[in-house]
Amino acid sequence: MQQMKNLTVEEKNQLKLERLQSTLNRAYKNVPFHRNRFLEKSMLPENIVSLSDIEELPFMDRSHLGLHYPYGLFAVPLRDIVRIHTAPGTGTNPSISGYTKTDLMIWQRLVARSLEAAGVTSMDILQINLPPGLANWGRDYKDGAENMGASVIPNSPLSLAKTLMVLRDYKTTTLVTTLAFAEQLMEHMFENERNPNEFNLKRIVLVGEPVGAEQIKNLEEHLHVDVWLNYGLSEIPGPAIAFECLHHCGMHINDDHILPEIIDPVTRISVTPGQTGELVLTTLSARAFPLIRFRTGDMARFSTNPCECGSSLMTMEWLPERADTMMIISGIKISREQVTIYLKDALGVNDPKCKLEKIRHGGTEMLSISLVIDDSLFSDEIKNLEKLMVSTSERLAELIGVTVKITLTEKKI
């Protein structure tokens, strides 16, 4: 992998353009979906002669991934695919992404790059604790850390007490987790009078959702650690698309492998640097699963000042607002529309009246669904309403990757 620090701005942009042109040619040649979108615009890949020309191409979103389930967006033969990932998607089908062997090697290096920026070295012991919906990211962090020579305690479901035991006894220095679990761990430590000085923990890498300055400060002061943010998407796919460096001046985007844009989510026109908008990403080096102008739904803005670290990678600020209706629970994006569709099918009702909320119960974030009882739920076909709610919760949790609690209510929502 070429070192970005050794490239001038002109050399870096030329590298990005060459990778973009290669990606567009591969997509046009091998993926009917992409070919047809070029033709609808009366364009060919060779018409893209500068990075800004990409604005002439149409956008992608998560609905396209479900419509072309399972392998309709792959740009290589299945014999070249060495790993397949799934994400919940937004409709009745999950979204599927794949890696070639080369893709995996690149992603391992990008994850290692993000860990190195947080100060992780081959002398560190890295522990991963991510929910089932982010299990794929757990494997990526394991591979990335091993790639740089660090010791790894892989992602596995552990109780809080067991997690603390492993943190202490195995002398973990770096914890990769979500904000919800980090806060839960902190609360458990203090409730059980465990002093942070008992541990070797130096840093926490948070993934899955934007985190406010006060939340970071709270974790750092109570756990005596430094906190770092990583940004990723399951669809691109990868957990370390952007990351913080030692200066915390924003998040460096791996824009030598992923081309970012920020657009006005209403007009769909690119905004000027420093303005807020929706983050749009195009893969530059993914061979198996190229995405072109993928609308993430995440709100961000490009930083206008260079980082003190001297990196030539672009930087951005990741914002808590969203450009879509997705919910983030334990770092996992949940489609409200998908949940409603599933409830409709599972309960056999045409229009389930429900309210979706993120709640924390026993320190765990989950999806709470308040479902209005109406005549359709008391039809002759439904003999055991409570049993139906339990089975529906379990199947929905398996689909979206977070715990689901369904509560019946007679109040109109």
N, C-alpha and C positions, 0 to 999 in steps of 0.2 A: 504494500500500500504506500503510495507516494506521501511524503511528509509535506503537509500544507505550509509549514513555516518556511520551507525552502523555496516556495514559489512566489513570484511577483503576482500582483493583482491580474495583470494581463495573462500570465501563464495559467493562473488558477481558473479564470473565466474561459480560457481556451479548452482546458481539461474538462470543465463542466459542459461546455457546448459539445465537445466530441462525445462525451458519455450520453448526453441528451439525444443527439442524433442517432447514436447506436441503439438506444432504447426505443426511440420512435420507429426506426426501421424494423427492429425485431417485432415490435407490437403490430405494426402494419402488416408484416409478412405472415405472422403466425396466429394472430388473434382476430377473428372476424369482427368482433365487437369494435375493436379499435380501427380496423380497416374501414368499416362502414361509417364511422364517425369522421374520419378523414374525408371520405368521399362526399359525405353530406355537406362538408364545408368547401368542397371542390379544391381540396389540398392534397399534397403528397408530402412525405417526410422531408424530402429535399427542399421543400419550401421554407423550412425552419433553418434560417442561416444565422440567427442570433438568439441569445437567451430570452430576449423580450418577445420574440415571435411566438413563444408558447401561448401568449395571451390570445392568439387566434384560434386555439383549439378549445373544444367544449370541456365542461367539467365532468368529473365522476363523483358519485356519492355512494353511500352504503347500500342503497337499494339496488344498484347495478350488480353488486357482489352476490346478492341473493338471487337475482334474476338469472344469473349465469352459473348457478350452483350445479355440479360441484367444481368442474374443471374448465369451464368455458372461458376463463380469463388467463389460463396458463399459456405461456409463450414457448414452452419446450415440451418435448415428448415426455410422457409419464415415466419412461425408463430413466430419464435424467433427474427425476425428483427423488431426493433422499429424505425429505421430511415434509409432513403435511400438518398444518395447524388449522384449527377451527376457532371461530369467534361467534357470539350469539347472532349477529346480524340485526336486521330491523324488521324482517317479515317472517314468513313461515319457514324459510330456509336459513340455515347458518351461513356465514361467509367462510370460504375456504381459501387458504393461501399456502404456497409451497416454496420450497427452497431447493436449489441445486447444491452440489457440494461446494461450488465456488461462492454461492450466496451465503452459506453458513460460515465459511471462512471470513468473508467480509464482515458479517454481523458480529462474529466473535471479536474481531479487531475493533469494531466500533464500540462494543460494550466495554472492552478493555480500555479504550481511549477515554470513555466517560469515567471509569473507575480511577484511572491514573490521574485525571483532572481533579478528583476528590482526594488525592493523596495516597491512594491505595498502592502498595508495592508487593513484591513477591514475598515479603516478610509478614504480610497480614494474613489473618484468618477471617474469612468472610462467611457470614451466616445469612441464609435466605429464608424469609417467612412471608409468603404471599398467599392470598386466598385461591380457591380452586379456579376461579375465572381468570386468574393471571398465572396459571401453572406454566404456560408456555414461556412466559417471561422468566420464571424461575430457572428453567433450563438454559435460557440465553445468558443469564447472569452467571450461572455455574460455568458454562463454556467460556465466557469472556474472562472470568477471573482465573480459570485454569490456564487459559491461553497466555496470561501474563505471569503465571507461576505462583499465584496466591493459593493458599489452602482454602478449601471450600467445604462448608457444611450445607449440603443440598436442601432444597425446599421440601419440607415434610410437615404434616399436621401434628402440632404438639400443643399440649395445654400450656397455659401461662406459667405454671410452676415448672413444668419440664423445660420450657423455653429459657427461663431464668437459670435453671440448673446448667443447661448447655452453654449459655452465655458465660457463666462464671467458670465452670470446670474446664471448658474447652478453650478458655481465654480468647473469646471472640473479640476482634478489634473493629469489625465493620458489619453493620446490620443493614440488609436490603429489605425494605418492607413498605407498607402503606401508612399513611398518616393515622388511620383508625387504629391499626395494631400498635403503632408506636405510642400513641396516647394511652391505649389500653394497658400496655406493658408498664408505662410510667405510673399509672394509677395503681396497678397491682403491686408494684415495688414499694410504693409508699404506704399502701394499706397494710402490707406485711412487714414494714419496717426494714426493708432491704436498702442499705446505703449504696448509692452508685459507685462509691469508692471501692466496693468489693469487686468490681468488674474491670476488665481491660478495654471496655468499649470506648473507641475514640470517635467514631463517626456513624451517622445513620444516613443512608441514601433512601430518599422517599420517592415513590413512583405512583402513577395512576391518576393523580389529580393535582391542580395548583394548590399551593399552601401559602397562607398569609404570613406576614412578618411576625405577628404576635404568636401564632402557633409555633413557628420555628423557634422564636425566643424562649417560649415556655419549655420546649423539649430540651434545648441547649442548656438552659439554666438548671433544670431539674435533673437531667441525666449526665451533665458534664461532658457533652459531646458536641461535635460540629455536625450540622445538618446540611445535606446537599440534595438538590432536586434533579431528577431526570425526567425527560418527557419522551413518551413513546405512544405508538399505536399498534393495536393487534393486527390491523389490516395491512400495514405497509410491508412486512411486519417487523416489529422490533421495539424493544423497550428503551433504547438509548439514542433516539433521533436527535435529541438536544440535551445538554447537560450543563451544570454549573462548574466553573473552575475555582481556583483558590481565592479569587477576588470577588466572587459572587456579584458580578456586574451585569447579570442577565444569564440567559442560557445559550451556550454556543450550539449552533445547529451544524450537524454533519453535512454541510451543504456541498461537499465534494462528492457525496453519494446520494443526497436528497435535495432537490431544488425546491426552496420554499417561496411562496407568494403570500401576501396578505391582501384580501379583497374586502370591499364593502359587501356584507352578506345580502343586502337588498338589491343594489345596482349591479353587483358582481364585477365591479370595476376595481382595478388595483388601487390601493391607497398609497400615499406618499410615506416614506420612512418616518416613524414616530407616531403615525396615526393608528388607531385601533381598528381591527377588522378580523375577519375569519382566516385562519391559517389554511392554506392550500398546499399540498405536497405532491411532487412528482419524483418517482424513483429514477436514479441515474445509473445504478449499477446492478439492480436486481434483475437477474436473467429469467427466473421462473415465473415471476408474478409482477410484471411492470404495471404501475399505476400512473396515470397521466392526469394531472390537475385534480387530485382527489380532495374533495372538500371534507375537512376533518370535523367541522362543527366547533372546534376550539377557537376561542378568541385570544388574540395576541397582538403585539406590536413590535416592530423591529427597533432595536436600539440605534441611536444616532451617534453615540460616542464610542470610540474604540476601547476595547478592554485593555487593562494594564498588563495582562499576561502576554500581549503581543500576538495572539493567535489571529490568523486571517479568516477564521470561520465567522460567519455572520452570527449576531446575537439577537435574542428576542426576549420579551417579557411575556410569560404565560399568565393569562388573566382568568379569574373565576367565572366570568360570564360565559354564556354559550350562544352560538348562532343557531342552534337547533333545540329540540325539546328533550334531548337525551338527559338522563339522570346519571350521576356518578356516585356509586356506592362501593366503598372499599376499593376505590381505584378502577372499578369496572363500569363501563358505559352501558346503561340500560335504556332500551327503546320503549317509551310509553306505548307506542302503537303496537309493538310486538307483544307486550304484556296483555293489552286489550284483546288482540286477535287470539292469543292463546286462551284467555278466559272465556271468550266467546265459544271457541271450539270445545273446551273441556267441560263447560257448564251447560252447553246446548242452549244458550240464550242469544238472541239477536243483538242486543245492545246492553251489555253489562254496565250498570252504573257503579262506578268505583272511583276512589281517590287514592293516588299513589304518593307515598311519602318515604323519605329516608329517615330511619330511626336508629337509635343505638340501644341495644338491650343486652345487659350483662357485659358491656364493653364491646360488643360486636355490632357492626353496622349491618342493617338488613333492610329489605324492601317490605314496607307495611302497606297492605291493600285493604282499604275499608270498602266492603262490598254491600251495596244496598239490597236488602231482601225484597223481592217482589213476587208476584204470582207465578212467574216462570220457574222460580227456584223451589216451588212447592207443587210442581206437577206430579202426576202419578208415577212418572218414570224415576223420580228421585226418592229413594226410600230412606236413605241415611245421609242427611245433609252434612253432618259433622265429618263423617268418613270421606265424603266427597271433597270437603275443604282441605282435609289433611293430604289426600292424594294429589289434589290440584297444586297445593303448595310445594309438595315434594317434586313433582314433575316440572313445575315452573322454575324451581331453584336449580334443577339439573340443567335446564335450558339456558338460563341467564348467568349462572355461576355465582349467585349470592343467595343467602338464606331468605326465605319468603314467609311472611306471616299474614294470613288472611283473617280478617275480623268482619263478622256480619253486623250490619247496622240497619235499623229501620228508618234512620234519618235520610232525607234526600240530600244528595251531594251536588 
